[in-house]
Amino acid sequence: MKILAFAASLRKDSFNRKLVRLAADVAKSAGAEIDFAEFREFDMPLYDFDLQQSGGMPKGTQEMARRITAADGMIIASPEYNFSMPGTLKNAIDWLSRMTPVPLRGKMGFLCAASPSLVGGHRGLWALRPPLEGLGVFIYPDHFALAAANAAFDDGGKLKDAALATMLENQVKGYVKTLGAVSGKI
């Protein structure tokens, strides 16, 4: 089974990029094939119906749709911006929603977040669920939110806190097992 993994962040030293790499490593060790993407690969303008009518789907949208379609599931690490998801991710979802068929429909997603705040991105993950679920994504019930992410990683990019590392591992392994059962690719 194949999983598309990406951080919905453009920042070079993103905590979410570090987190999604860890989650992807766990998924790979649990038997999944990982397609790791950089969010910059999905560059697209702000959604504009007139632009869609005159030029079709932007190349970044097409690439994102291609990679989602080729995958059985997704692991998304999303920053929290102002109690919600980043506008860049919502914009990508809006573009994808205009495609027929919608490439997100029927996929299963695991959501995680890393934030320097003490909330760890929980609010952003809860805001991300409705548009994804509305477009037919089955979101794994557990999500992982890493608080104080600015101090959570060691020099090798691993989580310093063993209990948090175990929690992430258990959640991602549970997601992979469920994705395997749902996709019939156990």
Buried (B, 14 or more C-beta within 10 A) or exposed (E): BBBBBBBBBBEEEBBBBBBBBBBBBBBBEBEBEBBBBEBEEBBBEEBEEEBBEEEEBBEBBBBBBEBBEEBBBBBBBBBBBEEBBBEBBBBBBBBBBEBEEBBBBBBBBBBBBBBBBEEBBBBBBBBBBEBBEEBEBBBBEBBBBBBBBEEBBEEEEBBEBEEBBEBBBEBBBBBBEBBBEBBEEE
